[in-house]
Structures are given as C-alpha cells and as structure tokens.
C-alpha cells in the first residue's frame, strides 16, 4: 500500500483510492513532441489532493504561457490566453494601456507559490519515497534575496540538475543543506534523520525559477 505524496494518507489501487499526480502538471507539456514527455515524474496521490490542485495547476500554466518566449510553448500560450479571455471572471487580471492594448496580466501570487510547494512535495516523495514529514514547514519564493541567492549557489555549486520529462520543460535540484559542504563530484548526499533544512531549486521552461526551503519547526524563527 502506498501513501499520498502530499497528505500522507494510506491509499491503494485495489480499493480505488490511489491516483497518479504528474510532477510538474501535465498542462506544462501541451504542444511539445513526445520526446519531451518521456520519463515524467509521477507520484501516488489521494483523490482529494489530486483533484484539489487543478486551480493551482491552471494558474501556473497561465503564467508560464504569458511569459513564454519559446516556439515550443505556443500551445501553452494559446491555452493561457483562451483561459483568461474567455472567462469573464478573469478580466480583472488584464491591465490595458491608454490605447486599449493589453499592458500586463496579473496573477495570484499565493496560487503560484502553492504550485511550487506542491511540486517540491512531489519531488521529495519521488526522491526519498516518503512524504514531507509533518514536523517540517515548507516555504517558497521567486523573489530574489540575499538568502535565496546563497541557497541557489549552494545547490548549483554542489549538485547536478535533474529533470522531469525534459530539461527544457522542467529541471530541478533538491538536496539537504550541509554547512561548508564541498562536493566536487556533485552526487546526491544521503539525508539524516530530522535534517535541519532541505533546499529545492525549481526551474520551469527556462523562463521561471523558484526556491523552496523545507525546515523543521525548531529552525523556524
């Protein structure tokens, strides 16, 4: 019997309680050829956690679609535009200039951060075969700070990038933090019980990146 990557609830294929969650969401691969869709990370999920992420997935897909600069992402961009334009409740997002042209599009920052946390939790389960322990708190940011910069340097200098599906769509680094670590071969390090910190660097479509930090309650200030 497996457990849900997110809530940890026991689930089973036999009784129909187990579903599959793609990490990251499948909608980020729309329009890409089959070679970009191979070897995608999939984790077990309960129906509640899987179904409850649809709003988060769509919000993030729309943001990626709007900021995309690559030809392969034309389908994502078209889907994002359609989602925003065809739903009247989405009109509040659009800011027009004096000539009536679209100047900018706003997005729900909390939903975007929730997407990063969801992806981090999926990667954590995939990498360590267990959900994030309940005593840990997970936070995400895509705003550059001195702290995030030092975390990113730690990860990039000491570890290799991994990917789901294709590195051009999504790649990442997720590792425990070791102070003064020197890791020239860039191999994964084995976690110990109650690691003080895990850092996750998530990069989507070469156009957006986020840092996720997981820490025990004892290290939250």
C-alpha positions as CSV (number, residue, x, y, z in Angstrom):
1,X,0.0,0.0,0.0
2,X,1.3,3.5,-0.9
3,X,0.6,6.8,0.7
4,X,-0.3,10.1,-0.8
5,X,2.7,12.2,-1.6
6,X,1.0,15.3,-0.2
7,X,-1.1,14.4,2.9
8,X,0.4,11.0,3.7
9,X,-2.9,9.3,3.8
10,X,-2.7,5.5,3.0
11,X,-4.1,4.8,-0.5
12,X,-4.4,1.7,-2.7
13,X,-5.1,0.9,-6.3
14,X,-7.1,-2.1,-5.2
15,X,-9.8,-0.1,-3.5
16,X,-9.6,2.8,-6.0
17,X,-8.3,5.4,-3.5
18,X,-4.9,5.8,-5.3
19,X,-4.5,8.2,-8.3
20,X,-1.4,9.5,-10.1
21,X,-0.1,13.0,-9.9
22,X,2.4,14.3,-12.5
23,X,5.2,16.5,-11.3
24,X,5.0,19.1,-12.7
25,X,1.5,19.2,-14.0
26,X,0.8,17.7,-17.5
27,X,-0.5,21.0,-18.8
28,X,3.0,22.4,-19.0
29,X,3.8,19.8,-21.7
30,X,0.9,20.7,-24.0
31,X,2.2,21.2,-27.6
32,X,5.5,19.5,-27.0
33,X,6.6,16.5,-29.0
34,X,6.7,13.0,-27.5
35,X,10.4,13.2,-26.7
36,X,9.6,16.0,-24.2
37,X,7.0,13.9,-22.4
38,X,9.1,10.8,-21.7
39,X,10.2,9.8,-18.2
40,X,8.0,12.3,-16.4
41,X,7.9,12.0,-12.6
42,X,4.6,10.5,-11.3
43,X,3.8,10.1,-7.7
44,X,0.8,8.4,-5.9
45,X,-1.9,10.8,-4.7
46,X,-5.2,10.5,-3.0
47,X,-8.2,11.8,-4.9
48,X,-8.7,14.9,-2.7
49,X,-5.1,16.1,-3.1
50,X,-5.0,15.3,-6.8
51,X,-8.4,17.0,-7.6
52,X,-7.7,19.9,-5.3
53,X,-4.7,21.0,-7.3
54,X,-6.4,21.9,-10.6
55,X,-6.8,25.6,-9.8
56,X,-3.2,25.8,-8.8
57,X,-2.1,24.0,-12.0
58,X,-4.1,26.2,-14.2
59,X,-2.9,29.4,-12.6
60,X,0.7,28.4,-13.0
61,X,0.2,27.2,-16.6
62,X,-1.4,30.5,-17.5
63,X,1.5,32.5,-16.0
64,X,4.1,30.3,-17.9
65,X,2.1,30.7,-21.1
66,X,2.0,34.5,-20.8
67,X,5.8,34.9,-20.2
68,X,6.9,32.2,-22.6
69,X,9.4,33.1,-25.3
70,X,10.0,29.7,-26.9
71,X,8.2,28.4,-30.0
72,X,7.5,25.0,-28.4
73,X,5.4,26.8,-25.9
74,X,2.9,28.2,-28.4
75,X,0.2,25.8,-27.3
76,X,0.7,26.7,-23.7
77,X,0.5,30.4,-24.5
78,X,-2.7,29.9,-26.6
79,X,-4.3,27.9,-23.8
80,X,-3.4,30.5,-21.3
81,X,-4.8,33.3,-23.4
82,X,-8.0,31.4,-24.0
83,X,-8.4,30.7,-20.3
84,X,-8.1,34.3,-19.4
85,X,-10.0,35.9,-22.3
86,X,-13.0,33.5,-22.4
87,X,-13.8,33.7,-18.7
88,X,-15.4,37.0,-17.6
89,X,-14.3,36.4,-14.0
90,X,-10.7,36.6,-15.3
91,X,-11.0,40.1,-16.8
92,X,-9.7,41.7,-13.6
93,X,-6.3,40.3,-14.4
94,X,-5.9,42.3,-17.6
95,X,-4.4,45.9,-17.5
96,X,-4.8,48.0,-20.6
97,X,-2.8,51.0,-21.8
98,X,-4.3,54.3,-23.0
99,X,-4.7,52.8,-26.5
100,X,-6.7,49.9,-25.2
101,X,-3.9,47.3,-25.8
102,X,-3.0,44.8,-23.1
103,X,-0.3,46.3,-20.9
104,X,0.1,43.5,-18.4
105,X,-1.6,40.5,-16.8
106,X,-1.8,39.9,-13.1
107,X,-1.6,36.5,-11.4
108,X,-2.4,35.2,-7.9
109,X,0.9,35.0,-6.2
110,X,-0.4,32.6,-3.5
111,X,-1.5,30.1,-6.1
112,X,1.9,30.4,-7.9
113,X,3.7,29.7,-4.6
114,X,1.3,26.9,-3.8
115,X,2.3,25.3,-7.1
116,X,6.0,25.4,-6.2
117,X,5.2,23.8,-2.8
118,X,3.1,21.1,-4.5
119,X,5.9,20.4,-7.0
120,X,8.5,20.3,-4.2
121,X,6.4,17.8,-2.2
122,X,6.1,15.6,-5.3
123,X,9.8,15.7,-5.9
124,X,10.5,15.0,-2.2
125,X,8.3,11.9,-2.4
126,X,9.9,10.8,-5.7
127,X,13.4,11.2,-4.3
128,X,13.0,9.8,-0.8
129,X,9.9,7.5,-1.2
130,X,8.0,9.3,1.6
131,X,6.0,12.5,2.1
132,X,7.5,15.6,3.7
133,X,7.3,14.8,7.5
134,X,4.6,16.7,9.3
135,X,7.0,18.5,11.6
136,X,8.5,20.3,8.7
137,X,7.3,23.6,7.3
138,X,7.7,24.4,3.6
139,X,8.0,27.9,2.1
140,X,8.5,29.1,-1.4
141,X,9.8,32.2,-3.1
142,X,10.6,33.5,-6.5
143,X,11.7,37.0,-5.3
144,X,15.5,37.3,-5.2
145,X,17.0,37.9,-1.8
146,X,20.5,37.5,-0.2
147,X,19.3,34.3,1.5
148,X,17.8,32.8,-1.7
149,X,20.9,33.7,-3.6
150,X,23.1,31.9,-1.2
151,X,20.8,28.8,-1.3
152,X,20.9,28.7,-5.1
153,X,24.7,29.0,-5.1
154,X,24.9,26.1,-2.6
155,X,22.8,23.9,-4.8
156,X,24.3,24.8,-8.2
157,X,27.9,24.5,-7.0
158,X,27.4,21.2,-5.2
159,X,24.8,19.2,-7.1
160,X,23.6,18.1,-10.6
161,X,20.4,19.2,-12.2
162,X,17.7,16.5,-12.7
163,X,14.6,16.8,-14.8
164,X,11.1,15.5,-15.3
165,X,10.1,14.8,-18.9
166,X,12.8,17.1,-20.5
167,X,15.2,19.6,-19.1
168,X,13.8,22.3,-21.4
169,X,10.4,22.0,-19.7
170,X,11.3,21.4,-16.1
171,X,14.6,20.7,-14.2
172,X,15.4,20.9,-10.5
173,X,17.8,20.3,-7.6
174,X,16.6,19.1,-4.3
175,X,19.1,18.3,-1.5
176,X,19.7,18.6,2.3
177,X,21.8,21.6,3.4
178,X,25.3,20.9,4.8
179,X,27.2,23.9,6.1
180,X,30.6,24.3,4.4
181,X,29.9,21.4,2.1
182,X,32.4,20.7,-0.7
183,X,31.0,18.2,-3.1
184,X,33.1,18.2,-6.3
185,X,31.5,15.1,-7.9
186,X,28.1,16.6,-7.3
187,X,26.5,13.3,-6.3
188,X,23.4,13.3,-4.0
189,X,24.0,13.3,-0.3
190,X,22.2,10.9,2.0
191,X,19.8,12.6,4.4
192,X,20.0,12.0,8.1
193,X,17.0,11.9,10.5
194,X,15.4,15.3,11.1
195,X,17.5,17.2,8.6
196,X,17.5,20.9,9.6
197,X,17.0,22.1,6.0
198,X,16.2,20.9,2.5
199,X,16.6,23.3,-0.4
200,X,14.8,22.8,-3.7
201,X,15.6,24.9,-6.8
202,X,12.8,24.5,-9.4
203,X,13.1,25.8,-13.0
204,X,10.3,25.8,-15.5
205,X,10.6,26.2,-19.3
206,X,13.8,28.2,-18.9
207,X,11.6,31.2,-18.1
208,X,10.7,31.0,-14.4
209,X,12.5,29.7,-11.3
210,X,11.6,29.3,-7.7
211,X,13.4,28.3,-4.4
212,X,11.6,26.1,-1.9
213,X,13.0,25.7,1.6
214,X,11.8,23.0,4.0
215,X,12.9,23.2,7.6
216,X,12.0,21.6,10.9
217,X,9.8,23.6,13.3
218,X,12.8,24.0,15.6
219,X,14.5,26.1,12.9
220,X,11.6,28.5,12.2
221,X,12.3,31.9,13.7
